[in-house]
Amino acid sequence: MSAGSFSWGVQVTDANGVSTTGTLTLTINAAPLVITTTTLPVGQVGVPYSATLSATGGVTPYTWSVVSGSLPQGLTMDPHGVISGTPT
């Protein structure tokens, strides 16, 4: 099942044949967003490098960004979580 709100009509009938209807709504939340990449491959100066970050949960598509520190010179990270370039 995917995340979202789902509504449907229901009816209940008792032993005397009396019935009533109502609407129910169930909200399904997405799983918590978790970064699953814990280590990156070793790079080497002057050798092209590429690594893709991974996450689970939340709602895709994901957008990645650097929020602290900096990547080694010559490397960049795109919004899809791909770190690439040639370390200098």
Biopython code that builds the backbone (N, CA, C, O; Angstrom):
import numpy as np
from Bio.PDB.StructureBuilder import StructureBuilder

atoms = [
    (1, "MET", "N", (0.855, -1.173, 0.000)),
    (1, "MET", "CA", (0.000, 0.000, 0.000)),
    (1, "MET", "C", (0.897, 1.230, 0.000)),
    (1, "MET", "O", (1.945, 1.239, 0.645)),
    (2, "SER", "N", (0.497, 2.235, -0.700)),
    (2, "SER", "CA", (1.276, 3.469, -0.726)),
    (2, "SER", "C", (0.725, 4.466, 0.290)),
    (2, "SER", "O", (-0.396, 4.328, 0.779)),
    (3, "ALA", "N", (1.543, 5.470, 0.591)),
    (3, "ALA", "CA", (1.128, 6.497, 1.540)),
    (3, "ALA", "C", (0.001, 7.335, 0.957)),
    (3, "ALA", "O", (-0.090, 7.515, -0.258)),
    (4, "GLY", "N", (-0.854, 7.845, 1.834)),
    (4, "GLY", "CA", (-1.945, 8.714, 1.410)),
    (4, "GLY", "C", (-3.158, 8.524, 2.292)),
    (4, "GLY", "O", (-3.119, 7.779, 3.271)),
    (5, "SER", "N", (-4.239, 9.204, 1.938)),
    (5, "SER", "CA", (-5.504, 9.059, 2.655)),
    (5, "SER", "C", (-6.471, 8.278, 1.781)),
    (5, "SER", "O", (-6.596, 8.541, 0.585)),
    (6, "PHE", "N", (-7.153, 7.316, 2.390)),
    (6, "PHE", "CA", (-8.051, 6.434, 1.668)),
    (6, "PHE", "C", (-9.413, 6.469, 2.359)),
    (6, "PHE", "O", (-9.503, 6.298, 3.575)),
    (7, "SER", "N", (-10.468, 6.689, 1.581)),
    (7, "SER", "CA", (-11.828, 6.759, 2.123)),
    (7, "SER", "C", (-12.704, 5.727, 1.438)),
    (7, "SER", "O", (-12.523, 5.433, 0.256)),
    (8, "TRP", "N", (-13.664, 5.174, 2.190)),
    (8, "TRP", "CA", (-14.617, 4.227, 1.628)),
    (8, "TRP", "C", (-15.871, 4.223, 2.484)),
    (8, "TRP", "O", (-15.848, 4.567, 3.665)),
    (9, "GLY", "N", (-16.972, 3.819, 1.847)),
    (9, "GLY", "CA", (-18.254, 3.745, 2.535)),
    (9, "GLY", "C", (-18.445, 2.377, 3.168)),
    (9, "GLY", "O", (-18.021, 1.360, 2.619)),
    (10, "VAL", "N", (-19.095, 2.363, 4.342)),
    (10, "VAL", "CA", (-19.390, 1.107, 5.029)),
    (10, "VAL", "C", (-20.847, 1.101, 5.453)),
    (10, "VAL", "O", (-21.483, 2.146, 5.588)),
    (11, "GLN", "N", (-21.356, -0.100, 5.658)),
    (11, "GLN", "CA", (-22.731, -0.251, 6.140)),
    (11, "GLN", "C", (-22.732, -1.331, 7.203)),
    (11, "GLN", "O", (-22.030, -2.335, 7.082)),
    (12, "VAL", "N", (-23.530, -1.120, 8.253)),
    (12, "VAL", "CA", (-23.737, -2.129, 9.279)),
    (12, "VAL", "C", (-25.239, -2.384, 9.388)),
    (12, "VAL", "O", (-26.050, -1.459, 9.327)),
    (13, "THR", "N", (-25.589, -3.657, 9.550)),
    (13, "THR", "CA", (-26.992, -4.047, 9.676)),
    (13, "THR", "C", (-27.142, -4.902, 10.931)),
    (13, "THR", "O", (-26.368, -5.833, 11.153)),
    (14, "ASP", "N", (-28.155, -4.576, 11.759)),
    (14, "ASP", "CA", (-28.348, -5.359, 12.977)),
    (14, "ASP", "C", (-29.287, -6.534, 12.730)),
    (14, "ASP", "O", (-29.766, -6.732, 11.614)),
    (15, "ALA", "N", (-29.546, -7.315, 13.784)),
    (15, "ALA", "CA", (-30.373, -8.521, 13.672)),
    (15, "ALA", "C", (-31.813, -8.217, 13.291)),
    (15, "ALA", "O", (-32.501, -9.112, 12.799)),
    (16, "ASN", "N", (-32.308, -6.986, 13.496)),
    (16, "ASN", "CA", (-33.674, -6.604, 13.139)),
    (16, "ASN", "C", (-33.761, -6.040, 11.733)),
    (16, "ASN", "O", (-34.837, -5.636, 11.291)),
    (17, "GLY", "N", (-32.610, -6.009, 11.008)),
    (17, "GLY", "CA", (-32.608, -5.491, 9.649)),
    (17, "GLY", "C", (-32.436, -3.988, 9.549)),
    (17, "GLY", "O", (-32.544, -3.419, 8.463)),
    (18, "VAL", "N", (-32.169, -3.343, 10.674)),
    (18, "VAL", "CA", (-31.936, -1.900, 10.672)),
    (18, "VAL", "C", (-30.476, -1.671, 10.280)),
    (18, "VAL", "O", (-29.568, -2.310, 10.812)),
    (19, "SER", "N", (-30.272, -0.754, 9.346)),
    (19, "SER", "CA", (-28.895, -0.505, 8.906)),
    (19, "SER", "C", (-28.587, 0.986, 8.891)),
    (19, "SER", "O", (-29.480, 1.833, 8.895)),
    (20, "THR", "N", (-27.335, 1.262, 8.873)),
    (20, "THR", "CA", (-26.858, 2.631, 8.746)),
    (20, "THR", "C", (-25.545, 2.593, 7.958)),
    (20, "THR", "O", (-24.852, 1.576, 7.916)),
    (21, "THR", "N", (-25.233, 3.704, 7.352)),
    (21, "THR", "CA", (-24.000, 3.789, 6.573)),
    (21, "THR", "C", (-23.128, 4.911, 7.098)),
    (21, "THR", "O", (-23.593, 5.803, 7.807)),
    (22, "GLY", "N", (-21.877, 4.853, 6.746)),
    (22, "GLY", "CA", (-20.930, 5.889, 7.141)),
    (22, "GLY", "C", (-19.722, 5.843, 6.225)),
    (22, "GLY", "O", (-19.583, 4.947, 5.393)),
    (23, "THR", "N", (-18.871, 6.803, 6.391)),
    (23, "THR", "CA", (-17.631, 6.874, 5.616)),
    (23, "THR", "C", (-16.459, 6.811, 6.572)),
    (23, "THR", "O", (-16.435, 7.496, 7.594)),
    (24, "LEU", "N", (-15.486, 5.980, 6.226)),
    (24, "LEU", "CA", (-14.261, 5.866, 7.012)),
    (24, "LEU", "C", (-13.093, 6.382, 6.192)),
    (24, "LEU", "O", (-13.070, 6.238, 4.969)),
    (25, "THR", "N", (-12.139, 6.975, 6.860)),
    (25, "THR", "CA", (-10.911, 7.446, 6.214)),
    (25, "THR", "C", (-9.732, 6.909, 6.997)),
    (25, "THR", "O", (-9.686, 7.015, 8.223)),
    (26, "LEU", "N", (-8.774, 6.330, 6.280)),
    (26, "LEU", "CA", (-7.554, 5.808, 6.891)),
    (26, "LEU", "C", (-6.372, 6.518, 6.243)),
    (26, "LEU", "O", (-6.244, 6.531, 5.019)),
    (27, "THR", "N", (-5.513, 7.104, 7.064)),
    (27, "THR", "CA", (-4.308, 7.762, 6.558)),
    (27, "THR", "C", (-3.133, 6.833, 6.781)),
    (27, "THR", "O", (-2.899, 6.366, 7.896)),
    (28, "ILE", "N", (-2.386, 6.565, 5.704)),
    (28, "ILE", "CA", (-1.187, 5.743, 5.767)),
    (28, "ILE", "C", (0.006, 6.674, 5.595)),
    (28, "ILE", "O", (0.154, 7.305, 4.549)),
    (29, "ASN", "N", (0.844, 6.761, 6.599)),
    (29, "ASN", "CA", (2.041, 7.595, 6.535)),
    (29, "ASN", "C", (3.180, 6.838, 5.871)),
    (29, "ASN", "O", (3.268, 5.615, 5.977)),
    (30, "ALA", "N", (4.044, 7.561, 5.192)),
    (30, "ALA", "CA", (5.231, 6.963, 4.593)),
    (30, "ALA", "C", (6.176, 6.512, 5.704)),
    (30, "ALA", "O", (6.166, 7.063, 6.805)),
    (31, "ALA", "N", (6.987, 5.507, 5.402)),
    (31, "ALA", "CA", (8.006, 5.065, 6.360)),
    (31, "ALA", "C", (8.985, 6.215, 6.595)),
    (31, "ALA", "O", (9.155, 7.062, 5.717)),
    (32, "PRO", "N", (9.625, 6.260, 7.748)),
    (32, "PRO", "CA", (10.587, 7.336, 8.016)),
    (32, "PRO", "C", (11.693, 7.352, 6.958)),
    (32, "PRO", "O", (12.137, 6.306, 6.486)),
    (33, "LEU", "N", (12.121, 8.549, 6.604)),
    (33, "LEU", "CA", (13.198, 8.713, 5.635)),
    (33, "LEU", "C", (14.533, 8.444, 6.322)),
    (33, "LEU", "O", (14.852, 9.061, 7.339)),
    (34, "VAL", "N", (15.318, 7.507, 5.752)),
    (34, "VAL", "CA", (16.592, 7.101, 6.349)),
    (34, "VAL", "C", (17.657, 7.042, 5.253)),
    (34, "VAL", "O", (17.438, 6.439, 4.203)),
    (35, "ILE", "N", (18.803, 7.667, 5.500)),
    (35, "ILE", "CA", (19.945, 7.533, 4.592)),
    (35, "ILE", "C", (20.575, 6.171, 4.862)),
    (35, "ILE", "O", (20.977, 5.884, 5.989)),
    (36, "THR", "N", (20.663, 5.326, 3.825)),
    (36, "THR", "CA", (21.184, 3.976, 4.007)),
    (36, "THR", "C", (22.646, 3.835, 3.606)),
    (36, "THR", "O", (23.283, 2.841, 3.955)),
    (37, "THR", "N", (23.189, 4.802, 2.885)),
    (37, "THR", "CA", (24.617, 4.772, 2.565)),
    (37, "THR", "C", (25.393, 5.124, 3.826)),
    (37, "THR", "O", (25.176, 6.177, 4.425)),
    (38, "THR", "N", (26.300, 4.234, 4.226)),
    (38, "THR", "CA", (27.072, 4.490, 5.442)),
    (38, "THR", "C", (28.559, 4.686, 5.151)),
    (38, "THR", "O", (29.269, 5.296, 5.951)),
    (39, "THR", "N", (29.025, 4.188, 4.042)),
    (39, "THR", "CA", (30.421, 4.387, 3.648)),
    (39, "THR", "C", (30.474, 4.631, 2.145)),
    (39, "THR", "O", (29.553, 4.273, 1.410)),
    (40, "LEU", "N", (31.552, 5.239, 1.708)),
    (40, "LEU", "CA", (31.761, 5.503, 0.285)),
    (40, "LEU", "C", (33.043, 4.825, -0.173)),
    (40, "LEU", "O", (33.959, 4.625, 0.625)),
    (41, "PRO", "N", (33.117, 4.467, -1.459)),
    (41, "PRO", "CA", (34.359, 3.886, -1.975)),
    (41, "PRO", "C", (35.510, 4.882, -1.845)),
    (41, "PRO", "O", (35.304, 6.094, -1.894)),
    (42, "VAL", "N", (36.712, 4.359, -1.679)),
    (42, "VAL", "CA", (37.905, 5.189, -1.584)),
    (42, "VAL", "C", (38.186, 5.808, -2.939)),
    (42, "VAL", "O", (38.064, 5.137, -3.964)),
    (43, "GLY", "N", (38.565, 7.096, -2.957)),
    (43, "GLY", "CA", (38.938, 7.779, -4.185)),
    (43, "GLY", "C", (40.440, 7.947, -4.277)),
    (43, "GLY", "O", (41.170, 7.723, -3.311)),
    (44, "GLN", "N", (40.891, 8.349, -5.465)),
    (44, "GLN", "CA", (42.323, 8.568, -5.673)),
    (44, "GLN", "C", (42.501, 9.844, -6.487)),
    (44, "GLN", "O", (41.766, 10.086, -7.444)),
    (45, "VAL", "N", (43.476, 10.655, -6.105)),
    (45, "VAL", "CA", (43.767, 11.899, -6.816)),
    (45, "VAL", "C", (44.002, 11.602, -8.295)),
    (45, "VAL", "O", (44.773, 10.707, -8.644)),
    (46, "GLY", "N", (43.323, 12.370, -9.165)),
    (46, "GLY", "CA", (43.504, 12.255, -10.603)),
    (46, "GLY", "C", (42.751, 11.124, -11.272)),
    (46, "GLY", "O", (42.839, 10.963, -12.489)),
    (47, "VAL", "N", (42.007, 10.331, -10.500)),
    (47, "VAL", "CA", (41.248, 9.210, -11.062)),
    (47, "VAL", "C", (39.754, 9.538, -10.954)),
    (47, "VAL", "O", (39.278, 9.870, -9.868)),
    (48, "PRO", "N", (38.997, 9.450, -12.078)),
    (48, "PRO", "CA", (37.563, 9.747, -12.023)),
    (48, "PRO", "C", (36.865, 8.925, -10.932)),
    (48, "PRO", "O", (37.175, 7.754, -10.709)),
    (49, "TYR", "N", (35.919, 9.577, -10.269)),
    (49, "TYR", "CA", (35.226, 8.980, -9.131)),
    (49, "TYR", "C", (33.720, 9.122, -9.340)),
    (49, "TYR", "O", (33.252, 10.125, -9.879)),
    (50, "SER", "N", (32.973, 8.118, -8.912)),
    (50, "SER", "CA", (31.518, 8.199, -8.932)),
    (50, "SER", "C", (30.942, 7.279, -7.861)),
    (50, "SER", "O", (31.362, 6.128, -7.735)),
    (51, "ALA", "N", (30.000, 7.774, -7.105)),
    (51, "ALA", "CA", (29.290, 6.990, -6.095)),
    (51, "ALA", "C", (27.884, 7.558, -5.983)),
    (51, "ALA", "O", (27.687, 8.768, -6.091)),
    (52, "THR", "N", (26.916, 6.690, -5.768)),
    (52, "THR", "CA", (25.522, 7.116, -5.646)),
    (52, "THR", "C", (25.032, 6.840, -4.232)),
    (52, "THR", "O", (25.175, 5.728, -3.724)),
    (53, "LEU", "N", (24.457, 7.851, -3.602)),
    (53, "LEU", "CA", (23.903, 7.718, -2.257)),
    (53, "LEU", "C", (22.545, 7.030, -2.316)),
    (53, "LEU", "O", (21.848, 7.098, -3.328)),
    (54, "SER", "N", (22.176, 6.367, -1.224)),
    (54, "SER", "CA", (20.902, 5.647, -1.160)),
    (54, "SER", "C", (20.129, 6.024, 0.094)),
    (54, "SER", "O", (20.710, 6.368, 1.123)),
    (55, "ALA", "N", (18.815, 5.951, -0.013)),
    (55, "ALA", "CA", (17.921, 6.190, 1.121)),
    (55, "ALA", "C", (16.697, 5.298, 0.966)),
    (55, "ALA", "O", (16.423, 4.786, -0.120)),
    (56, "THR", "N", (15.968, 5.118, 2.056)),
    (56, "THR", "CA", (14.703, 4.394, 2.013)),
    (56, "THR", "C", (13.658, 5.204, 2.760)),
    (56, "THR", "O", (13.982, 6.126, 3.508)),
    (57, "GLY", "N", (12.392, 4.843, 2.544)),
    (57, "GLY", "CA", (11.290, 5.499, 3.237)),
    (57, "GLY", "C", (10.925, 6.817, 2.594)),
    (57, "GLY", "O", (11.316, 7.101, 1.462)),
    (58, "GLY", "N", (10.181, 7.611, 3.315)),
    (58, "GLY", "CA", (9.746, 8.893, 2.776)),
    (58, "GLY", "C", (8.954, 8.706, 1.504)),
    (58, "GLY", "O", (8.385, 7.641, 1.264)),
    (59, "VAL", "N", (8.921, 9.731, 0.701)),
    (59, "VAL", "CA", (8.207, 9.703, -0.574)),
    (59, "VAL", "C", (9.189, 10.115, -1.664)),
    (59, "VAL", "O", (9.759, 11.205, -1.619)),
    (60, "THR", "N", (9.379, 9.242, -2.636)),
    (60, "THR", "CA", (10.288, 9.540, -3.745)),
    (60, "THR", "C", (9.605, 10.465, -4.737)),
    (60, "THR", "O", (8.376, 10.530, -4.752)),
    (61, "PRO", "N", (10.347, 11.178, -5.560)),
    (61, "PRO", "CA", (11.805, 11.118, -5.671)),
    (61, "PRO", "C", (12.475, 11.934, -4.578)),
    (61, "PRO", "O", (11.904, 12.895, -4.062)),
    (62, "TYR", "N", (13.695, 11.537, -4.233)),
    (62, "TYR", "CA", (14.485, 12.249, -3.233)),
    (62, "TYR", "C", (15.307, 13.342, -3.898)),
    (62, "TYR", "O", (15.670, 13.229, -5.068)),
    (63, "THR", "N", (15.597, 14.392, -3.154)),
    (63, "THR", "CA", (16.508, 15.443, -3.597)),
    (63, "THR", "C", (17.615, 15.554, -2.558)),
    (63, "THR", "O", (17.352, 15.773, -1.376)),
    (64, "TRP", "N", (18.859, 15.401, -3.012)),
    (64, "TRP", "CA", (20.018, 15.416, -2.134)),
    (64, "TRP", "C", (20.719, 16.766, -2.193)),
    (64, "TRP", "O", (20.720, 17.428, -3.231)),
    (65, "SER", "N", (21.320, 17.174, -1.067)),
    (65, "SER", "CA", (22.119, 18.395, -1.036)),
    (65, "SER", "C", (23.136, 18.295, 0.093)),
    (65, "SER", "O", (22.932, 17.565, 1.064)),
    (66, "VAL", "N", (24.222, 19.030, -0.043)),
    (66, "VAL", "CA", (25.239, 19.110, 1.002)),
    (66, "VAL", "C", (24.789, 20.190, 1.988)),
    (66, "VAL", "O", (24.526, 21.324, 1.586)),
    (67, "VAL", "N", (24.700, 19.844, 3.275)),
    (67, "VAL", "CA", (24.229, 20.812, 4.270)),
    (67, "VAL", "C", (25.307, 21.233, 5.258)),
    (67, "VAL", "O", (25.127, 22.206, 5.990)),
    (68, "SER", "N", (26.414, 20.519, 5.288)),
    (68, "SER", "CA", (27.523, 20.933, 6.138)),
    (68, "SER", "C", (28.812, 20.356, 5.580)),
    (68, "SER", "O", (28.791, 19.373, 4.838)),
    (69, "GLY", "N", (29.919, 20.959, 5.932)),
    (69, "GLY", "CA", (31.207, 20.500, 5.435)),
    (69, "GLY", "C", (31.319, 20.721, 3.939)),
    (69, "GLY", "O", (30.552, 21.492, 3.362)),
    (70, "SER", "N", (32.267, 20.051, 3.313)),
    (70, "SER", "CA", (32.434, 20.191, 1.866)),
    (70, "SER", "C", (33.013, 18.917, 1.289)),
    (70, "SER", "O", (33.702, 18.157, 1.969)),
    (71, "LEU", "N", (32.719, 18.702, 0.026)),
    (71, "LEU", "CA", (33.285, 17.561, -0.680)),
    (71, "LEU", "C", (34.749, 17.838, -1.000)),
    (71, "LEU", "O", (35.159, 18.999, -1.033)),
    (72, "PRO", "N", (35.547, 16.794, -1.237)),
    (72, "PRO", "CA", (36.930, 17.018, -1.651)),
    (72, "PRO", "C", (36.973, 17.819, -2.957)),
    (72, "PRO", "O", (36.056, 17.734, -3.774)),
    (73, "GLN", "N", (38.038, 18.592, -3.143)),
    (73, "GLN", "CA", (38.173, 19.376, -4.369)),
    (73, "GLN", "C", (38.085, 18.468, -5.580)),
    (73, "GLN", "O", (38.663, 17.381, -5.612)),
    (74, "GLY", "N", (37.340, 18.945, -6.584)),
    (74, "GLY", "CA", (37.166, 18.197, -7.821)),
    (74, "GLY", "C", (35.917, 17.346, -7.847)),
    (74, "GLY", "O", (35.557, 16.823, -8.902)),
    (75, "LEU", "N", (35.239, 17.189, -6.712)),
    (75, "LEU", "CA", (34.017, 16.377, -6.661)),
    (75, "LEU", "C", (32.801, 17.262, -6.422)),
    (75, "LEU", "O", (32.878, 18.278, -5.730)),
    (76, "THR", "N", (31.684, 16.857, -7.005)),
    (76, "THR", "CA", (30.413, 17.529, -6.782)),
    (76, "THR", "C", (29.353, 16.470, -6.494)),
    (76, "THR", "O", (29.543, 15.287, -6.779)),
    (77, "MET", "N", (28.245, 16.912, -5.931)),
    (77, "MET", "CA", (27.112, 16.017, -5.707)),
    (77, "MET", "C", (25.891, 16.628, -6.377)),
    (77, "MET", "O", (25.569, 17.794, -6.147)),
    (78, "ASP", "N", (25.210, 15.840, -7.208)),
    (78, "ASP", "CA", (24.017, 16.358, -7.869)),
    (78, "ASP", "C", (22.779, 16.081, -7.014)),
    (78, "ASP", "O", (22.864, 15.355, -6.023)),
    (79, "PRO", "N", (21.629, 16.654, -7.388)),
    (79, "PRO", "CA", (20.416, 16.486, -6.582)),
    (79, "PRO", "C", (19.911, 15.042, -6.518)),
    (79, "PRO", "O", (19.045, 14.732, -5.699)),
    (80, "HIS", "N", (20.439, 14.155, -7.370)),
    (80, "HIS", "CA", (20.042, 12.745, -7.348)),
    (80, "HIS", "C", (20.918, 11.903, -6.420)),
    (80, "HIS", "O", (20.738, 10.689, -6.320)),
    (81, "GLY", "N", (21.874, 12.560, -5.737)),
    (81, "GLY", "CA", (22.737, 11.869, -4.792)),
    (81, "GLY", "C", (23.944, 11.216, -5.439)),
    (81, "GLY", "O", (24.539, 10.305, -4.865)),
    (82, "VAL", "N", (24.313, 11.675, -6.635)),
    (82, "VAL", "CA", (25.496, 11.136, -7.299)),
    (82, "VAL", "C", (26.687, 12.054, -7.020)),
    (82, "VAL", "O", (26.665, 13.241, -7.345)),
    (83, "ILE", "N", (27.719, 11.481, -6.415)),
    (83, "ILE", "CA", (28.964, 12.199, -6.171)),
    (83, "ILE", "C", (29.906, 11.812, -7.305)),
    (83, "ILE", "O", (30.167, 10.630, -7.527)),
    (84, "SER", "N", (30.412, 12.808, -8.016)),
    (84, "SER", "CA", (31.273, 12.489, -9.158)),
    (84, "SER", "C", (32.270, 13.587, -9.410)),
    (84, "SER", "O", (32.168, 14.689, -8.871)),
    (85, "GLY", "N", (33.237, 13.264, -10.241)),
    (85, "GLY", "CA", (34.282, 14.190, -10.617)),
    (85, "GLY", "C", (35.637, 13.497, -10.516)),
    (85, "GLY", "O", (35.720, 12.274, -10.406)),
    (86, "THR", "N", (36.689, 14.300, -10.556)),
    (86, "THR", "CA", (38.046, 13.785, -10.414)),
    (86, "THR", "C", (38.717, 14.525, -9.273)),
    (86, "THR", "O", (38.963, 15.728, -9.369)),
    (87, "PRO", "N", (39.017, 13.807, -8.182)),
    (87, "PRO", "CA", (39.657, 14.465, -7.042)),
    (87, "PRO", "C", (40.979, 15.090, -7.451)),
    (87, "PRO", "O", (41.764, 14.493, -8.187)),
    (88, "THR", "N", (41.216, 16.318, -6.956)),
    (88, "THR", "CA", (42.476, 17.011, -7.288)),
    (88, "THR", "C", (43.366, 17.140, -6.075)),
    (88, "THR", "O", (44.461, 17.693, -6.170)),
]
sb = StructureBuilder()
sb.init_structure("model")
sb.init_model(0)
sb.init_chain("A")
sb.init_seg("    ")
for serial, (resi, resn, name, xyz) in enumerate(atoms, 1):
    if name == "N":
        sb.init_residue(resn, " ", resi, " ")
    sb.init_atom(name, np.array(xyz, "f"), 0.0, 1.0, " ", f" {name:<3s}", serial, name[0])
structure = sb.get_structure()
